[in-house]
Amino acid sequence: MGLLDGKVAVVTGAGHGIGRAHALELAKQGAKVVVNDLGGSVRGEAAGTDGAADTTVGLIEKRGGTAVAHHGDVADHELAGDLVRTAIDTFGGLDILVNNAGIVRDAAVWNLSREDFDAVLRVHVAGTWSPCHHAARYWRQRAKTTPGSTGRIVNTTSGAGLGGNFGQTGYASAKAAVVGLTLTLALELHRSGVTVNAVGPSGLTRITATMPGAGEVIEPDDLADDEWHPMDPANSSPLVAWLASDQAQYVTGQVFRSIEDRVIWMQGWRERTAVSAGGRRWEAAELGDRMSIDVFGTRGAGLRFDPA
Ligand SMILES: NC(=O)c1ccc[n+]([C@@H]2O[C@H](COP(=O)([O-])OP(=O)(O)OC[C@H]3O[C@@H](n4cnc5c(N)ncnc54)[C@H](O)[C@@H]3O)[C@@H](O)[C@H]2O)c1
């Protein structure tokens, strides 16, 4: 008995790395999986050159699971619709959407081209929004005809989006946008029984390999199923599978990180301290003292900024 027996899942960007690991785990838990990947470089170039989606489908089938490949670009709105339809036409429905596809084009803001900024935003933000749009339409309709039906979206954020990272203004903007999108989708889809959460994974993948000093790429199937490596791209996949399961119906609008052996429930942008002007507009000159003493505490000593 798997946690996801009878479910149908779509995993985007599942040809390599973390997405491949998610697809393998969801299939291991009993889901039928549509493995999406356009098969390009880590920068999102040369689409259709590496057949990565087919490799993952082959691995799933070899392990006794059921999967089909989809080679579309998730940021293309029509192809994202085709992706959702592939699940419905091939496996009879859709229960789980894991938006994982991603690229990187890193450079400090003064060296980053507008073209590279746009390309990163397109894949992570539009490439998450479009599959969600098509799946949401399907799930809203299904909720009307099948009361009690449910759905799952797991989006992919990162430490850069949650806390910033030097050289990643495009990537961090995109990954922060994924969080805003997740929180809003959770509100919009609640009445349709659909939960929406975000996971910030980790692992030695093609993406981390672009960073100086990072270790070599590990594909999830390079390691034995029971082998422990702290940077195995598969380490976040059990969390994704659990969020996708019926057990997690009560979990929505949440952000998690999965780093090595830890699952971390993240919370941010909560009101911390506030000062009131007392029913009038502030004078700018008053704010210096009030901010440093009453908001940040003891002349700014409570304020932390770590540029390292
Ligand atoms: N590796 C990490 O430590 C880490 C940390 C935080 C977040 N992430 C996120 O995890 C996700 C997976 O990245 P990864 O590290 O496994 O990298 P990866 O390059 O191994 O995998 C990303 C996959 O997405 C595919 N892809 C890219 N653009 C696509 C598109 N438009 N349509 C369909 N497929 C597309 C690529 O072909 C690739 O197979 C990304 O969203 C990434 O931002 C990774």
The ligand as a MOL file (V3000), in Angstrom:
LIG
                    3D

  0  0  0     0  0            999 V3000
M  V30 BEGIN CTAB
M  V30 COUNTS 44 48 0 0 0
M  V30 BEGIN ATOM
M  V30 1 N 19.2000 22.1700 -6.1480 0
M  V30 2 C 18.9180 22.9220 -5.1040 0
M  V30 3 O 19.6520 22.9330 -4.0900 0
M  V30 4 C 17.6680 23.7460 -5.1050 0
M  V30 5 C 17.4270 24.5850 -4.0030 0
M  V30 6 C 16.2520 25.3240 -3.9730 0
M  V30 7 C 15.3460 25.2300 -5.0110 0
M  V30 8 N 15.6200 24.4300 -6.0910 0 CHG=1
M  V30 9 C 14.6160 24.3380 -7.1600 0
M  V30 10 O 14.3480 22.9770 -7.4130 0
M  V30 11 C 13.8450 22.8600 -8.7520 0
M  V30 12 C 14.5610 21.7470 -9.4800 0
M  V30 13 O 15.8910 22.1620 -9.7570 0
M  V30 14 P 17.1440 21.1740 -9.7550 0
M  V30 15 O 18.0890 21.7270 -8.7620 0
M  V30 16 O 16.6940 19.7750 -9.6290 0 CHG=-1
M  V30 17 O 17.7550 21.4770 -11.2150 0
M  V30 18 P 17.8070 20.5880 -12.5560 0
M  V30 19 O 18.3880 21.4260 -13.6220 0
M  V30 20 O 18.4600 19.2790 -12.2670 0
M  V30 21 O 16.2650 20.2870 -12.8630 0
M  V30 22 C 15.3920 21.2490 -13.3910 0
M  V30 23 C 14.6400 20.6190 -14.5320 0
M  V30 24 O 13.6420 21.5370 -15.0240 0
M  V30 25 C 13.5960 21.4240 -16.4290 0
M  V30 26 N 13.0370 22.6380 -17.0150 0
M  V30 27 C 13.5980 23.8690 -17.0420 0
M  V30 28 N 12.7900 24.7470 -17.6580 0
M  V30 29 C 11.6830 24.0560 -18.0420 0
M  V30 30 C 10.4760 24.4190 -18.7010 0
M  V30 31 N 10.2780 25.6770 -19.1070 0
M  V30 32 N 9.5570 23.4510 -18.9340 0
M  V30 33 C 9.7690 22.1710 -18.5420 0
M  V30 34 N 10.9070 21.7670 -17.9010 0
M  V30 35 C 11.8400 22.7050 -17.6410 0
M  V30 36 C 15.0440 21.1920 -16.8330 0
M  V30 37 O 15.1430 20.6310 -18.1430 0
M  V30 38 C 15.5370 20.2760 -15.7320 0
M  V30 39 O 15.3950 18.9090 -16.0570 0
M  V30 40 C 13.9920 24.2300 -9.3950 0
M  V30 41 O 12.7410 24.9280 -9.3180 0
M  V30 42 C 15.0050 24.9120 -8.5070 0
M  V30 43 O 14.9070 26.3090 -8.5630 0
M  V30 44 C 16.7610 23.6930 -6.1680 0
M  V30 END ATOM
M  V30 BEGIN BOND
M  V30 1 1 1 2
M  V30 2 2 2 3
M  V30 3 1 2 4
M  V30 4 1 4 5
M  V30 5 2 4 44
M  V30 6 2 5 6
M  V30 7 1 6 7
M  V30 8 2 7 8
M  V30 9 1 8 9
M  V30 10 1 8 44
M  V30 11 1 9 10
M  V30 12 1 9 42
M  V30 13 1 10 11
M  V30 14 1 11 12
M  V30 15 1 11 40
M  V30 16 1 12 13
M  V30 17 1 13 14
M  V30 18 2 14 15
M  V30 19 1 14 16
M  V30 20 1 14 17
M  V30 21 1 17 18
M  V30 22 2 18 19
M  V30 23 1 18 20
M  V30 24 1 18 21
M  V30 25 1 21 22
M  V30 26 1 22 23
M  V30 27 1 23 24
M  V30 28 1 23 38
M  V30 29 1 24 25
M  V30 30 1 25 26
M  V30 31 1 25 36
M  V30 32 1 26 27
M  V30 33 1 26 35
M  V30 34 2 27 28
M  V30 35 1 28 29
M  V30 36 1 29 30
M  V30 37 2 29 35
M  V30 38 1 30 31
M  V30 39 2 30 32
M  V30 40 1 32 33
M  V30 41 2 33 34
M  V30 42 1 34 35
M  V30 43 1 36 37
M  V30 44 1 36 38
M  V30 45 1 38 39
M  V30 46 1 40 41
M  V30 47 1 40 42
M  V30 48 1 42 43
M  V30 END BOND
M  V30 END CTAB
M  END
